[in-house]
């Protein structure tokens, strides 16, 4: 299952993504955390050892594209791949549980708790004034387009702040999105905007209240959000200590805080894995990008990259597609 954490800047979405990643790893689930935020703080929140951060995906797009295109005859070169290029027959698919996969070996690292981490990477000096961050996040979109995640396997993505996630089709690549909201008007305004955009594409969004101090905070969020509010996390001393860089483990949390993480897990597991929707939306966004800018940028008709006989999902494992 794939889950995104979104919210207003400063809402605590990185903290929630880190806590949820730690929780899944603690109960023995294979989990990959991806930092897709322009402010790269997830590794720090997960207490990745100094120097253990993997190579940034955004700095190695040509290499990633070359790997994923495999021997797909519809993709003439890595340069002809864009962030929305969908897989087809001959593409390399990546199985989440395969830690020996070349892409995982190259661009992820295993953290002390057992979770795996990927990062898009920050802006480089050469990017300033000439590039947008979505060019880097495109690596995550390509990865998720080519990913086969099986039962009881999880991808947790810390997304860019606010509604900026809608600048690409990445927001449709998830089984569920948790929007982290503080008990304030500003905190819930992002939820309304996100819900409005996501509803058009059938993207499920639930709300997690954060930095909640008392019943009045919960009541405010419930009044503003309604039944979409599924849990509230207090700004506890243990979480504040984690955010300040002190050593932390899940045993430091109060039972109510652990129950919040368990609740999020139940809601995620209750989602149906809709590979058909993933496929339809991947094709739709690719057609839109091809016609809007990508055909012109590459000098090719990228609509021809769509394989009409390709079926998205785990059935591809038995049809000769490799992920070596």
Secondary structure, 3 states (H helix, E strand, C coil): CEEEEEECCCCCHHHHHHHHHHHHHHCCCEEEEEECCCCCCHHHHCCCCCCCCCCCHHHCHHHHHHHHHCCCCCCCCHHHCCCCCCCCCCCCCEECCCCCCHHHHHHCEECCCCCEEEECCCCCHHHCCCCCCHHHHHHHHHHHHCEECCCCEEEEEECCCHHHHHHCHHHHCCCEEEEEEECCHHHHHHHHHHHHHHHCCCCCEEEEEEEECCHHHHHHHHHHHHHHEEEEEECCHHHHHHHCCCCCCHHHCCHHHHHHHHHHHHHHHCCCCCHHHHHHHHHHHHHHHHHHHHHHHHCCCHHHHCCCCCCCCHHHHHCCCCCC
